[in-house]
Amino acid sequence: MKTLKIILLITVLIGFGIIITYHWISFRTSNLVYNDVTTIPKNKVGVLLGTGKYTANGTINLFYKNRIDAAVKLYEANKIEYILVSGDNSRKDYDEPSDFKNDLIAKGIPKEKIILDFAGFRTLDSVVRAKAIFGQTSVTFISQKFHNHRAIYIANHYKIKAIGFNAKDVYNSHFREYLARSKASLDLAFNVKPKFLGDPILIP
């Protein structure tokens, strides 16, 4: 019985910690995310955070589509000069950055204004590599609001001046994000590094 109480207490404390972490990150970054393209400050580079183009049933992933639309809107409003697409290319048959590039070009973005980061396996990697590989210390993240909060939180830890432009969301509830934010906080606490770094790549 005593062991069961201890387990229950630990479970409650972990759950409480996850909830607190989620809302703390939202609070810390709430003034750094924007819905309106007219009010967001300008940055040289917008970091378009990757996701798969298709869902499991073969339809277009609306998170993907809405991020494309947000990136185009920012570029056309002259609020970014370059789009750094950071995504997963861990398999030959899965290439998030190239999918984004092709669809951005189809939307009218010049190909020379699109830079690809094929090692953005997760948000931490995308954020750290934006500075360590691509030399950016001030960026605009492009993703859904819940994701931008987490990216900015990580960026602040690495002394990157970051803001976020919110793509249209798809769901009203993001239970997975509670866990993702706790994982991000643990990664920062334990100084977890990106899977790959490499040689610097100059953005003109």
Secondary structure, DSSP 8 states (H G I E B T S, - for coil): -HHHHHHHHHHHHHHHHHHHHHHHHHHHHGGGEES-TTTS---SEEEEE---SB-TTSSB-HHHHHHHHHHHHHHHTTS-SEEEEE-B--BTTB-HHHHHHHHHHHTT--GGGEEEETB--SHHHHHHHHHHTT--SEEEEEEEHHHHHHHHHHHHHTT-EEEEEEE--S-S--HHHHHHHHHHHHHHHTT---S---S-----
